[in-house]
Amino acid sequence: MKALLLIARLLGALRVMLVVSVFILIALAPLVGSDVFYSGWKMAPTLIAPALVPIFFFVILFDVLMCFVCRIDKPAIERQRFDSIVRIELVLLVLMVAIWVPAFYRLLDTV
C-alpha cells in the first residue's frame, strides 16, 4: 500500500487519473468482439473504449513530451522524478498498444 501511495505522490493527481483510465481501457480490451453494439452497457467495450484508445495514446505521448520539456531547467532530483514518470508512462503506453492491437484487429476484421 505504501508503494502505491509513493507512486501516486510521484505521479501527481492528474497522472494518476490518466493511469487509472488507461488501466480501465486495458481491462476492456478482451471484451471487444467482432460485433458492435449500439445500446446498453455492451456499447462501452465495442464503441466507447476503441474511440478513447487513440486519444489516450496521444495524451500519454504529449505528457511524455511535456515531461522532457519541464525537466530541462529543474534540479537533479526533479529530473529524476520526470525520468521516472516518463518510464512509467512509456511502459503503460506499450502495454496499452500491445493489448489493443489484437482487439482492433478483431473489431476491424471484415473478412
N, C-alpha and C positions, 0 to 999 in steps of 0.2 A: 504494500500500500504506500509506503514511503517513497518507493521508486516512482510510482505513478504521480505522486504529488511533486516530486523533484522534476520529472519530465514536464508536468503541467506548468510549473513555475518557469522552467527553461523556455518553453514554447510561448507562453502567454495565452490569454483567453481566446483571442480570435483564431490563433493557430490550433488550439485545442479543438475548437468547434470545427475547423477545417478537417482535422484528422478524424474526428468522430464522424463527420459527414462522409468522408471517403471510406471509412470502415463500414458504414451503413451501405454505401454503394457496392462495396466488395461483397458484403453479405447478400445483396440482392442479385448478384450476377448468376449464381446457379439456378435461380428461379426463372431465368429468361428461357423461353421455349421458342418454337417456330411460329406459334400462334400469337396474334396480337389481340389484346382485349381493350375495348374502348369504354368500359364502365366498371365500377366496383374496385375492390382492393387489388384485383389482378392487373389493374392498369399500372400500378406502381413499378413492378419489375419489367413490364413489356413496353411501356411508353415513357414514363417519367424518368426512371433511372438511366436508360440509354441516352436520353437527351441531356441529362446532367453530367454524364461522364466526360464528354469533351470539354464542357465548361470548367469542371474541376481540374481537368488535365492542364488547361491553360492558366487557371488560377494558381495552381501549385508552381508551374514554371515561372509565372510572374513573381510569386513570392520568393522563389529562389533567386531570381534576378535582383529583386529589391534587397534581399539579404546581402548579396555581393556588393551592391551599391552602398548600403548603410554601413558595412564593415570597414570601408576604406579609411575613414577618419576616426575610428574608435580605438581605444587602448586594447592591449593584447587579450585581456580577459573577455572583453566584449566580442573580439574577433573569434575567440574560441567558441563562444555562445552561438554566434551566427554560423560558424562552421558546423556545429552540432545540429542546428536547425536545418541547414542545407542537406546534411547527410540523412536526417530523419525524413525530410520531405522527398528526397530523391528515391529512397528505399520505398516509401509509400507510393510514389508515382510508378515505379517499376512494378510493384505488386499489383496496383490497380490495372495497369496496362496488360500485364500477364494474365490476369484473371478475366478481364473484359474482352480480350481479343477473341477467344473461342465463343463467348456469349454473343458478340456482334456477328460472328460468322454464322452461328445458329439462327440469329434473328434475320440476317440479310440473305440467307441461303434461299434462292428461288428455284432451285432445280428440283 
